[in-house]
Amino acid sequence: MIKIKKRRKTRAFDTDSRDTVKNKLEDFKRFIIFCLASLAVIAQTAVFAYVWYDFYRGLIFAPFWRKGNWVLIAIYALINVLFSTFYGGLRVGYLKRIDVFYSMILAAICTNVVTYFQITLINRWFLDPWPMVEMTLVQFVVIVIWIFGSRFIYSRLYQARKLLVIYGDRDPGDLIQKMNSRRDKYNISGKVHIDIGEKEIHKMMRNYDGVIIWDLPSNIRNKYLKYCFAHSIRCYLSPKISDVILMGSERIHLFDTPLLVAKNMGLSIEQRAAKRLLDIVVSGIGIIVSSPLMLIISLCVKLYDGGPVFYFQDRLTLGGKPFKICKFRSMRVDSEKNGARLASKHDSRITPVGRVLRDLHLDELPQLFNVFIGDMSLVGPRPERQTIMREYRRELPEFYYRLKVKAGLTGYAQVYGKYNTTPYDKLKLDLFYIENYSFFLDLKLLLMTVKIFFQKEVSEGVDDNQRNALKDSVEDLTAETEKEK
């Protein structure tokens, strides 16, 4: 008995030592990422400081004193950090290189535009913007060098995480394919079915850097989740619809037992008022600014085949209320003579003009009028047709949960998903938005929408043999729904 107790103490000590080492490595990793992110901000700020001292400072009627110059440069750095954080550009070890590039470029452009108007206010009149343009081009070069340099350092210090997938009735093939596309970050080198038993799976976990709990029934999933927490094992898991609802709940401490309150009422009256005000202001400005572009697009659509410029279709918004959505026509006039279906990747119904509009998301511009009159919001779940909604609900009854808020021009699922994201995943993304809504989340998603304009996969259609976004294996979706109950 004494020997056994000693062995158990030794094992516990070894486990604690491994956990301490893991924590130190994680802290060191965060420190490296912080240093790399700081380097990007400092380099761009240094370029601005040079332009400010070399050009703009001498043109200001009342020059700043020393501290005033420093404050202006510090404000530039702060604005750059805010935009870079919004777009996720500083997450060099998390995003793909191309995504980091898009994010940092957009952050630099937004920062420089804001700063130019700030300098204009200081001078009380417009100054030559060309130095700012030259500065932006130099920053583009700095950003490219920083991306490749920081990714090189990051990859040398940290290899891809070796992961084990624990799965049940639903095959994790799609997940493995998606995550293995980032071989610089993930290395899914093993998968195991829960039928093998908990003890065997616990032994296997020791040989991996983390585990993925893939769509297991709640009672089984929770056991593995607690084991991972107890042994400091990194754990990725796919949340269920009920989990997403819980994430938006409030904590109360009226009693000595912790309670969670899920109000499930959608947005409050204050939130709806703030959201509507944002919709009116932004959509109104958007209509005025984009009116010349919309006129040019109208001429292109009309001159191509002589058909109608706009395309009106019944869609569903808050509470399932139907409305007429307005878009620039991107397909042939007879595109739905055989029934409604989503656009596919190589859809022959799309006209050449329409393909350009879709790739640049310009076919969505007339929806600003839908937003202005109140049928839609700037941010919210994308509106579906009633026929498509009916098909989705046959396999996923909870799909109507998305109708707790107004349909949106852009949304959480559009920013973080794709055009052909499955209804189940789209529902979870939209519920993330509904349950975690805030005015600032709307602002962030609007800024992020600018970024996805340049990402082709976001507007890519479903497979050519699909009528909607439901996958061929409908049984998998049904199984997911059943596990929620």
Solvent accessible surface area in square Angstrom, and as a share of the most:
residue,aa,sasa,rsa
1,M,169,0.75
2,I,127,0.64
3,K,157,0.66
4,I,74,0.38
5,K,116,0.49
6,K,131,0.56
7,R,127,0.46
8,R,163,0.60
9,K,148,0.63
10,T,74,0.43
11,R,161,0.59
12,A,56,0.43
13,F,140,0.58
14,D,62,0.32
15,T,34,0.20
16,D,87,0.45
17,S,44,0.28
18,R,134,0.49
19,D,24,0.12
20,T,66,0.38
21,V,84,0.48
22,K,91,0.39
23,N,87,0.45
24,K,135,0.57
25,L,100,0.50
26,E,49,0.22
27,D,90,0.47
28,F,98,0.41
29,K,22,0.09
30,R,158,0.58
31,F,116,0.48
32,I,27,0.14
33,I,45,0.23
34,F,139,0.58
35,C,53,0.32
36,L,11,0.06
37,A,13,0.10
38,S,32,0.21
39,L,100,0.50
40,A,3,0.02
41,V,15,0.09
42,I,111,0.57
43,A,30,0.23
44,Q,1,0.00
45,T,15,0.08
46,A,57,0.44
47,V,26,0.15
48,F,0,0.00
49,A,20,0.15
50,Y,152,0.58
51,V,18,0.10
52,W,1,0.00
53,Y,96,0.37
54,D,99,0.52
55,F,66,0.28
56,Y,0,0.00
57,R,82,0.30
58,G,67,0.64
59,L,88,0.44
60,I,9,0.04
61,F,192,0.80
62,A,66,0.51
63,P,81,0.51
64,F,56,0.23
65,W,219,0.77
66,R,167,0.61
67,K,152,0.64
68,G,24,0.23
69,N,2,0.01
70,W,140,0.49
71,V,86,0.49
72,L,4,0.02
73,I,28,0.14
74,A,60,0.47
75,I,61,0.31
76,Y,0,0.00
77,A,24,0.19
78,L,107,0.53
79,I,25,0.13
80,N,0,0.00
81,V,53,0.31
82,L,97,0.48
83,F,33,0.14
84,S,0,0.00
85,T,87,0.51
86,F,61,0.26
87,Y,1,0.01
88,G,10,0.09
89,G,0,0.00
90,L,27,0.13
91,R,127,0.46
92,V,1,0.00
93,G,6,0.06
94,Y,98,0.37
95,L,32,0.16
96,K,92,0.39
97,R,109,0.40
98,I,92,0.47
99,D,24,0.12
100,V,0,0.00
101,F,67,0.28
102,Y,52,0.20
103,S,0,0.00
104,M,0,0.00
105,I,21,0.11
106,L,19,0.09
107,A,1,0.01
108,A,0,0.00
109,I,69,0.35
110,C,30,0.18
111,T,0,0.00
112,N,8,0.04
113,V,75,0.43
114,V,64,0.37
115,T,1,0.00
116,Y,29,0.11
117,F,104,0.43
118,Q,41,0.18
119,I,0,0.00
120,T,14,0.08
121,L,141,0.70
122,I,51,0.26
123,N,26,0.13
124,R,215,0.79
125,W,177,0.62
126,F,111,0.46
127,L,26,0.13
128,D,72,0.37
129,P,69,0.43
130,W,139,0.49
131,P,15,0.10
132,M,10,0.04
133,V,62,0.36
134,E,82,0.37
135,M,3,0.01
136,T,18,0.11
137,L,97,0.48
138,V,76,0.44
139,Q,0,0.00
140,F,54,0.22
141,V,89,0.51
142,V,36,0.21
143,I,2,0.01
144,V,57,0.32
145,I,116,0.59
146,W,17,0.06
147,I,5,0.02
148,F,120,0.50
149,G,33,0.32
150,S,3,0.02
151,R,21,0.08
152,F,112,0.47
153,I,75,0.38
154,Y,19,0.07
155,S,47,0.30
156,R,170,0.62
157,L,82,0.41
158,Y,40,0.15
159,Q,143,0.63
160,A,27,0.21
161,R,46,0.17
162,K,81,0.34
163,L,0,0.00
164,L,0,0.00
165,V,0,0.00
166,I,0,0.00
167,Y,35,0.13
168,G,2,0.02
169,D,122,0.63
170,R,46,0.17
171,D,87,0.45
172,P,0,0.00
173,G,32,0.31
174,D,81,0.42
175,L,28,0.14
176,I,33,0.17
177,Q,136,0.61
178,K,131,0.56
179,M,27,0.12
180,N,27,0.14
181,S,75,0.49
182,R,32,0.12
183,R,169,0.62
184,D,66,0.34
185,K,35,0.15
186,Y,27,0.10
187,N,61,0.31
188,I,17,0.09
189,S,58,0.37
190,G,16,0.15
191,K,101,0.43
192,V,9,0.05
193,H,56,0.25
194,I,33,0.17
195,D,121,0.63
196,I,87,0.44
197,G,29,0.27
198,E,72,0.32
199,K,167,0.71
200,E,78,0.35
201,I,0,0.00
202,H,34,0.15
203,K,110,0.46
204,M,55,0.24
205,M,4,0.02
206,R,181,0.66
207,N,101,0.52
208,Y,39,0.15
209,D,73,0.38
210,G,1,0.01
211,V,0,0.00
212,I,4,0.02
213,I,1,0.00
214,W,28,0.10
215,D,8,0.04
216,L,0,0.00
217,P,42,0.26
218,S,47,0.30
219,N,103,0.53
220,I,50,0.25
221,R,23,0.09
222,N,56,0.29
223,K,115,0.49
224,Y,2,0.01
225,L,67,0.33
226,K,146,0.62
227,Y,44,0.17
228,C,3,0.02
229,F,180,0.75
230,A,75,0.58
231,H,70,0.31
232,S,55,0.36
233,I,29,0.15
234,R,91,0.33
235,C,38,0.22
236,Y,53,0.20
237,L,60,0.30
238,S,25,0.16
239,P,29,0.18
240,K,5,0.02
241,I,5,0.03
242,S,53,0.34
243,D,23,0.12
244,V,0,0.00
245,I,46,0.23
246,L,94,0.47
247,M,101,0.45
248,G,24,0.23
249,S,18,0.12
250,E,89,0.40
251,R,183,0.67
252,I,48,0.25
253,H,138,0.62
254,L,141,0.70
255,F,130,0.54
256,D,145,0.75
257,T,79,0.46
258,P,106,0.67
259,L,72,0.36
260,L,102,0.51
261,V,51,0.29
262,A,38,0.29
263,K,128,0.54
264,N,75,0.39
265,M,161,0.72
266,G,28,0.27
267,L,15,0.08
268,S,50,0.32
269,I,121,0.61
270,E,121,0.54
271,Q,61,0.27
272,R,123,0.45
273,A,63,0.49
274,A,36,0.28
275,K,11,0.05
276,R,67,0.25
277,L,118,0.59
278,L,19,0.10
279,D,3,0.02
280,I,69,0.35
281,V,74,0.43
282,V,53,0.30
283,S,0,0.00
284,G,15,0.15
285,I,101,0.51
286,G,19,0.18
287,I,31,0.16
288,I,130,0.66
289,V,108,0.62
290,S,16,0.10
291,S,52,0.33
292,P,83,0.52
293,L,73,0.36
294,M,17,0.08
295,L,116,0.57
296,I,99,0.50
297,I,8,0.04
298,S,22,0.14
299,L,99,0.49
300,C,61,0.37
301,V,5,0.03
302,K,92,0.39
303,L,145,0.72
304,Y,111,0.42
305,D,67,0.35
306,G,49,0.48
307,G,9,0.09
308,P,71,0.45
309,V,26,0.15
310,F,81,0.34
311,Y,70,0.27
312,F,120,0.50
313,Q,20,0.09
314,D,74,0.38
315,R,30,0.11
316,L,14,0.07
317,T,8,0.05
318,L,78,0.39
319,G,69,0.66
320,G,25,0.24
321,K,130,0.55
322,P,85,0.53
323,F,14,0.06
324,K,119,0.50
325,I,0,0.00
326,C,15,0.09
327,K,26,0.11
328,F,3,0.01
329,R,16,0.06
330,S,9,0.06
331,M,24,0.11
332,R,97,0.36
333,V,100,0.58
334,D,65,0.34
335,S,16,0.10
336,E,59,0.27
337,K,145,0.61
338,N,129,0.66
339,G,31,0.30
340,A,24,0.19
341,R,66,0.24
342,L,22,0.11
343,A,4,0.03
344,S,9,0.06
345,K,73,0.31
346,H,142,0.64
347,D,4,0.02
348,S,94,0.61
349,R,14,0.05
350,I,19,0.09
351,T,12,0.07
352,P,82,0.51
353,V,35,0.20
354,G,0,0.00
355,R,92,0.34
356,V,87,0.50
357,L,8,0.04
358,R,49,0.18
359,D,63,0.33
360,L,92,0.46
361,H,33,0.15
362,L,40,0.20
363,D,5,0.03
364,E,39,0.18
365,L,33,0.17
366,P,0,0.00
367,Q,0,0.00
368,L,15,0.08
369,F,94,0.39
370,N,7,0.03
371,V,0,0.00
372,F,90,0.38
373,I,119,0.60
374,G,18,0.17
375,D,37,0.19
376,M,0,0.00
377,S,1,0.00
378,L,4,0.02
379,V,0,0.00
380,G,1,0.01
381,P,4,0.03
382,R,34,0.12
383,P,5,0.03
384,E,16,0.07
385,R,24,0.09
386,Q,104,0.46
387,T,63,0.37
388,I,1,0.01
389,M,9,0.04
390,R,125,0.46
391,E,38,0.17
392,Y,1,0.00
393,R,102,0.37
394,R,165,0.60
395,E,45,0.20
396,L,0,0.00
397,P,55,0.34
398,E,19,0.09
399,F,0,0.00
400,Y,99,0.38
401,Y,57,0.22
402,R,4,0.02
403,L,28,0.14
404,K,85,0.36
405,V,6,0.04
406,K,57,0.24
407,A,5,0.04
408,G,0,0.00
409,L,40,0.20
410,T,7,0.04
411,G,0,0.00
412,Y,47,0.18
413,A,2,0.02
414,Q,35,0.15
415,V,13,0.07
416,Y,104,0.39
417,G,11,0.11
418,K,101,0.43
419,Y,70,0.27
420,N,28,0.15
421,T,21,0.12
422,T,24,0.14
423,P,1,0.01
424,Y,9,0.03
425,D,48,0.25
426,K,16,0.07
427,L,0,0.00
428,K,14,0.06
429,L,34,0.17
430,D,1,0.01
431,L,4,0.02
432,F,47,0.20
433,Y,1,0.01
434,I,10,0.05
435,E,36,0.16
436,N,66,0.34
437,Y,18,0.07
438,S,45,0.29
439,F,71,0.30
440,F,147,0.61
441,L,29,0.15
442,D,1,0.01
443,L,55,0.27
444,K,65,0.28
445,L,1,0.00
446,L,40,0.20
447,L,45,0.23
448,M,17,0.07
449,T,19,0.11
450,V,58,0.33
451,K,11,0.05
452,I,9,0.05
453,F,81,0.34
454,F,114,0.47
455,Q,24,0.11
456,K,145,0.61
457,E,75,0.34
458,V,16,0.09
459,S,29,0.19
460,E,64,0.29
461,G,6,0.06
462,V,1,0.01
463,D,62,0.32
464,D,83,0.43
465,N,120,0.62
466,Q,16,0.07
467,R,115,0.42
468,N,11,0.06
469,A,1,0.01
470,L,23,0.12
471,K,86,0.36
472,D,118,0.61
473,S,52,0.34
474,V,46,0.27
475,E,128,0.57
476,D,46,0.24
477,L,18,0.09
478,T,54,0.31
479,A,33,0.26
480,E,1,0.01
481,T,3,0.02
482,E,99,0.44
483,K,38,0.16
484,E,36,0.16
485,K,159,0.67
